[in-house]
Amino acid sequence: MSSAPGGAGSPSPSRDQHRGSGGAADEPVAPSTEASAAEVPAGTAGAETPAAVTPGTEAPPADPAAGRGLGGVLRQEEFSVADAIGGPRGIIESALPTLLFIVLFVATGSVTVASVTAVAVVAVFLLVRIVQRQSPSTVIGGLLGVGLGAVLAIRSGDGTDFYAPGIAINAVTLLILLISLIARRPLIGLVIGVLDTRVQDWAEDRDARAVYTRATLLFLVLYAAKLAVQVPLLLTGHVAVLGVAKLAMGLPAFAVIAYLVWLMHRALLARRDRG
């Protein structure tokens, strides 16, 4: 809102002591992700234009996702942690598959049981969204990440392989953030320029470029920290610890960075209003 490390071969005896079932893919710059989230968990793309209501008919129900995600939070006068990370439903959809994966691995030691359960939970989330006629896009992304991780883990018998897709996504995201800074087109500026039309001219404004360059640096540090912590855990086979690290450095860390970016964005808007 990538090529992953991790072995798929026969684990060594010392590695087996820590191995079992793995975890779900992260949300991109943006949570889902959840990122997703994200791994960066996902933000809403802009304020919706109200549809015209024919006299004598009821207005369509408001979209419960409106105002959530990074895009929604940037338009709010008060910061909401829950909205930044997708609300209660977004939190459950992002964290529950990995949490169940860790618990079942510790309890059963079975890669297959933990992997299949994680995939099944995401499939249920997808079915519920389809039945409720809500956008399934973020859940589909999660299903692909969890499904790929499950296949890798079951085939190798190594639970850490379940986390490989998420770590790969983190590596690619870090590379994109770095390239955007080198090109002097910071990724967060590009994203916010789309999400909030009030700053769509940010690239021509020196102050805005500086603000969104710093915001991009914050996300770059976050993704670099994820790799610095999670890659060694993956290589040494610490499945449960890696899962906990993934959860801790997912939505909670994204919420902190989102709050800092929101402060920077609001300060920029205030300066523009005074100017």
VMD Tcl script that draws the C-alpha trace (Angstrom):
set ca {
  {0.00 0.00 0.00}
  {11.38 -9.84 -5.30}
  {13.75 -12.57 -4.67}
  {13.51 -13.79 -1.14}
  {16.15 -15.42 0.93}
  {15.37 -18.65 2.61}
  {16.21 -22.23 1.98}
  {14.03 -24.72 0.23}
  {16.31 -27.69 0.56}
  {16.95 -30.18 3.31}
  {17.49 -28.28 6.56}
  {20.40 -28.98 8.83}
  {19.72 -30.56 12.26}
  {20.37 -27.29 14.09}
  {17.99 -25.47 11.80}
  {15.25 -28.03 12.27}
  {15.02 -27.19 15.94}
  {13.55 -23.84 15.06}
  {11.58 -24.68 11.92}
  {7.94 -25.24 11.28}
  {5.26 -23.18 9.62}
  {5.99 -19.68 8.36}
  {4.08 -16.44 7.81}
  {2.19 -14.38 5.32}
  {3.54 -11.87 2.85}
  {3.98 -8.28 4.05}
  {1.97 -5.23 3.00}
  {3.43 -2.86 0.68}
  {4.00 0.94 1.17}
  {1.04 0.55 2.28}
  {-0.67 -2.64 4.72}
  {-2.40 -3.75 4.26}
  {1.13 -4.38 4.10}
  {-0.83 -4.99 5.81}
  {-0.12 -3.31 3.84}
  {0.10 -4.40 3.61}
  {0.21 -3.75 4.85}
  {2.20 -4.18 2.89}
  {3.70 -5.36 4.05}
  {2.82 -0.83 3.28}
  {-0.58 -2.61 4.09}
  {-3.76 0.20 1.27}
  {-5.03 3.79 1.17}
  {-8.15 5.12 -0.45}
  {-7.44 6.93 -3.68}
  {-9.32 10.14 -3.07}
  {-12.59 11.62 -1.97}
  {-15.56 10.09 -3.73}
  {-17.86 12.39 -5.63}
  {-21.38 11.88 -4.27}
  {-23.71 10.38 -6.83}
  {-26.83 12.30 -7.69}
  {-29.89 11.03 -5.82}
  {-33.17 10.85 -7.69}
  {-36.05 12.40 -5.74}
  {-38.04 9.76 -3.92}
  {-35.13 7.32 -3.77}
  {-32.73 6.62 -0.95}
  {-29.08 7.60 -1.15}
  {-26.68 4.67 -1.58}
  {-25.09 3.46 1.66}
  {-21.77 5.02 2.55}
  {-18.71 2.94 1.84}
  {-17.34 1.83 5.23}
  {-13.84 1.87 3.78}
  {-14.06 5.56 2.88}
  {-11.65 7.59 4.94}
  {-9.51 4.56 5.78}
  {-6.01 3.76 4.67}
  {-3.28 6.31 4.06}
  {-5.32 8.26 1.51}
  {-8.28 8.69 3.86}
  {-6.13 9.61 6.85}
  {-4.30 12.31 4.90}
  {-7.60 14.12 4.37}
  {-8.59 13.99 8.03}
  {-8.06 16.79 10.53}
  {-7.38 14.27 13.33}
  {-5.17 11.23 12.96}
  {-6.81 7.84 13.53}
  {-4.59 4.81 14.05}
  {-7.48 2.46 13.29}
  {-8.24 4.21 10.00}
  {-4.56 4.32 9.02}
  {-4.26 0.54 9.20}
  {-7.64 -0.23 7.65}
  {-9.94 -0.38 10.66}
  {-10.69 -3.46 12.77}
  {-11.45 -5.56 9.71}
  {-8.19 -4.61 8.04}
  {-6.26 -5.51 11.17}
  {-7.91 -8.93 11.40}
  {-7.42 -9.70 7.71}
  {-3.78 -8.70 7.87}
  {-2.69 -10.26 11.15}
  {-4.87 -13.34 11.74}
  {-3.36 -15.65 9.07}
  {0.16 -15.14 10.38}
  {-0.95 -15.35 14.01}
  {-2.72 -18.66 13.41}
  {0.29 -19.88 11.48}
  {2.58 -19.22 14.43}
  {0.22 -20.71 17.01}
  {-0.41 -23.88 15.03}
  {3.27 -24.36 14.27}
  {4.19 -24.08 17.93}
  {1.30 -26.33 18.97}
  {1.61 -29.05 16.32}
  {5.04 -28.66 14.74}
  {3.35 -29.32 11.39}
  {4.17 -27.13 8.43}
  {1.22 -28.51 6.49}
  {-1.41 -27.90 9.19}
  {-0.27 -24.34 9.80}
  {0.07 -23.52 6.08}
  {-3.31 -24.94 5.04}
  {-5.06 -23.19 7.93}
  {-3.53 -19.82 7.02}
  {-4.62 -20.19 3.39}
  {-8.12 -21.30 4.42}
  {-8.56 -18.25 6.66}
  {-7.65 -15.86 3.85}
  {-9.99 -17.74 1.49}
  {-12.83 -17.22 3.99}
  {-12.03 -13.48 4.14}
  {-12.21 -13.36 0.35}
  {-15.54 -15.22 0.23}
  {-17.07 -12.89 2.82}
  {-16.04 -9.82 0.83}
  {-17.51 -11.27 -2.35}
  {-20.80 -12.13 -0.62}
  {-20.95 -8.61 0.85}
  {-20.14 -7.12 -2.57}
  {-17.06 -5.34 -1.28}
  {-13.76 -4.90 -3.07}
  {-11.73 -8.11 -2.75}
  {-8.52 -6.65 -4.17}
  {-6.51 -6.44 -0.93}
  {-7.61 -9.91 0.17}
  {-6.69 -11.36 -3.23}
  {-3.19 -9.94 -2.80}
  {-2.98 -11.50 0.64}
  {-4.23 -14.84 -0.67}
  {-1.54 -14.88 -3.35}
  {1.20 -14.12 -0.82}
  {-0.02 -16.61 1.77}
  {-0.71 -19.25 -0.87}
  {2.76 -18.95 -2.39}
  {4.39 -19.06 1.03}
  {2.34 -22.14 1.94}
  {3.38 -23.95 -1.24}
  {7.05 -23.17 -0.63}
  {6.90 -24.25 3.01}
  {5.01 -27.50 2.36}
  {7.27 -28.50 -0.53}
  {10.48 -27.91 1.41}
  {9.22 -28.90 4.86}
  {10.86 -25.71 6.10}
  {8.44 -23.33 7.82}
  {10.62 -20.27 7.26}
  {9.94 -20.55 3.54}
  {6.40 -19.43 4.32}
  {7.81 -15.96 5.01}
  {9.91 -15.80 1.83}
  {7.34 -13.97 -0.35}
  {6.87 -11.23 2.24}
  {10.59 -10.73 2.68}
  {10.99 -10.61 -1.09}
  {8.29 -7.93 -1.31}
  {10.11 -5.94 1.38}
  {13.33 -6.10 -0.62}
  {11.65 -4.93 -3.83}
  {9.86 -2.11 -1.98}
  {13.13 -0.97 -0.44}
  {14.76 -0.92 -3.88}
  {11.90 1.11 -5.38}
  {12.06 3.63 -2.52}
  {15.81 3.99 -3.00}
  {15.54 4.44 -6.77}
  {12.82 7.08 -6.35}
  {15.09 9.06 -4.03}
  {18.05 8.80 -6.39}
  {15.80 9.97 -9.25}
  {14.59 12.88 -7.06}
  {11.00 11.73 -7.43}
  {10.34 10.39 -3.92}
  {7.79 7.60 -4.00}
  {5.71 8.98 -1.14}
  {5.32 12.26 -3.01}
  {4.06 10.39 -6.08}
  {1.59 8.43 -3.96}
  {0.30 11.37 -1.92}
  {0.00 13.51 -5.04}
  {-2.55 10.98 -6.30}
  {-4.31 10.44 -2.96}
  {-4.68 14.14 -2.07}
  {-5.33 16.52 -4.97}
  {-4.41 19.51 -2.80}
  {-0.74 18.64 -3.33}
  {-0.84 17.24 -6.84}
  {1.63 19.99 -7.81}
  {4.16 18.86 -5.16}
  {6.90 18.21 -7.72}
  {7.04 21.95 -8.61}
  {7.18 23.04 -4.96}
  {10.58 22.92 -3.25}
  {9.03 22.74 0.22}
  {6.73 19.85 -0.77}
  {9.58 17.96 -2.43}
  {11.64 18.25 0.75}
  {8.71 17.07 2.90}
  {7.97 14.02 0.78}
  {11.65 13.20 0.43}
  {11.84 12.96 4.23}
  {8.63 10.91 4.26}
  {10.11 8.51 1.72}
  {13.26 8.22 3.85}
  {11.10 7.19 6.82}
  {9.61 4.32 4.84}
  {13.03 3.40 3.49}
  {14.33 3.08 7.05}
  {11.30 0.95 7.99}
  {11.81 -1.52 5.15}
  {15.56 -1.65 5.69}
  {14.91 -2.47 9.37}
  {12.48 -5.22 8.37}
  {15.11 -6.86 6.21}
  {17.85 -6.39 8.80}
  {15.77 -8.22 11.41}
  {13.87 -10.78 9.37}
  {16.51 -12.06 6.93}
  {18.85 -13.37 9.69}
  {15.87 -15.02 11.42}
  {14.87 -16.67 8.14}
  {18.40 -17.90 7.45}
  {18.74 -19.36 10.95}
  {15.33 -21.02 10.89}
  {13.62 -19.24 13.79}
  {10.07 -19.66 12.52}
  {8.06 -18.51 15.53}
  {10.35 -15.58 16.30}
  {10.27 -14.55 12.64}
  {6.48 -14.60 12.70}
  {6.38 -12.39 15.79}
  {8.87 -9.99 14.19}
  {6.73 -9.87 11.05}
  {3.63 -8.95 13.06}
  {5.44 -6.37 15.20}
  {7.09 -4.71 12.21}
  {3.93 -4.79 10.13}
  {0.84 -2.79 11.09}
  {2.22 -1.26 14.33}
  {5.35 0.05 12.62}
  {3.33 1.24 9.62}
  {0.97 3.15 11.92}
  {3.90 5.00 13.50}
  {5.36 5.97 10.12}
  {1.91 6.93 8.81}
  {1.41 9.24 11.79}
  {4.75 10.97 11.17}
  {3.93 11.38 7.47}
  {0.47 12.74 8.40}
  {2.10 15.35 10.66}
  {4.49 16.39 7.89}
  {1.68 16.53 5.34}
  {-0.60 18.61 7.59}
  {2.25 21.02 8.37}
  {2.88 21.46 4.66}
  {-0.79 22.23 4.02}
  {-0.79 24.75 6.89}
  {2.25 26.54 5.41}
  {0.56 26.66 2.03}
  {-2.60 28.14 3.53}
  {-0.59 30.84 5.32}
  {1.37 31.58 2.17}
}
mol new
graphics top color blue
foreach p $ca { graphics top sphere $p radius 0.5 }
foreach p [lrange $ca 0 end-1] q [lrange $ca 1 end] { graphics top cylinder $p $q radius 0.2 }
display resetview
